Amino acid sequence: MSKTPCSVLNSKIRGKKVYLPDDDESLISTALSLVWTKTDKKIDSCTFEQDRVRMSYKKNEGRIYFDLEESLSNFTFIDK
């Protein structure tokens, strides 16, 4: 794996690290990039609290909450 900014940051983590298979890491990174792009790169923070997510925007533009459990009820998983 090449040294991307994320791999450099992850290499500096002290303590316990989470292991993700490369496919899962790529999928999560793509999903987060999509969220960041669709919000015009204005996300200041994204906090997961159990099955809810709070997304705060930069410059006090506000925040929005998502219920992940509710979102998954409309989602169909397809295993390869």
N, C-alpha and C positions, 0 to 999 in steps of 0.2 A: 504494500500500500504506500502511495506517495505521501509526502508530508504536505498536507493541506493545512490551512489555518486551523480547522477543527481538530485534525489529528495532532497538531502541535499543542493546542489547548488541552485536549484530552490527555496528552502525555504528561502534562504538568499537574494533573489531579493527584492530590495526596489522599491516601486512605483507600477505601473500597470503591472499585469501579464497577459499573454495570457492563456485562457482556451482551452484545447484540450480534446475531449473525449478520454478515455483510448485506444480505438481501433485505433484512428488516431495517438495518441502519439506513440503507439507500431509500427505502420506501418512506420511512419517517422523515428523512431529510427532504425528500421531494414534496411530501405533504406540507411540511412547515414552510418550505419555499413558496408553495402555492398560496398559502395563507398570507404570508408576508407580501407577496406580489399583489394579490387581490385587494389588500388594504392599502395600496399605494405606499408600501414600506413605512407606514406610520405607526407600527406596533412598538410600544415601549416595553411592555411585559405581557407574558401569557402565563397565568397561574392555574395549575390543575389542582382542584380540591375535590377528591373522590370522583364523583361522576359529573362534576361541573367544571367549567373553564371560565376564568375571567380574563378578558383581553383588554388591556389599557392602552390607550393611544397616546402618542407624544403630545407635548405642548398643551396638556390639560384639555384635549379634545373630547374626552369622555371615555366611557368603557362600555363593554357589552358582555353579557353572560350567555353561555351555551350549556344545555343539558345534554351530555353525551349519551346517556342511556336512552333518552327520547330519540336522539338522532339515529342510534343504531337500530331502533325498532323498524325503521324504514329502509334498512340496508340489507342486501343479500350478499353473503360471502360465497365466493366460488373458489374451491380448492383446486390447485393444479396438480 
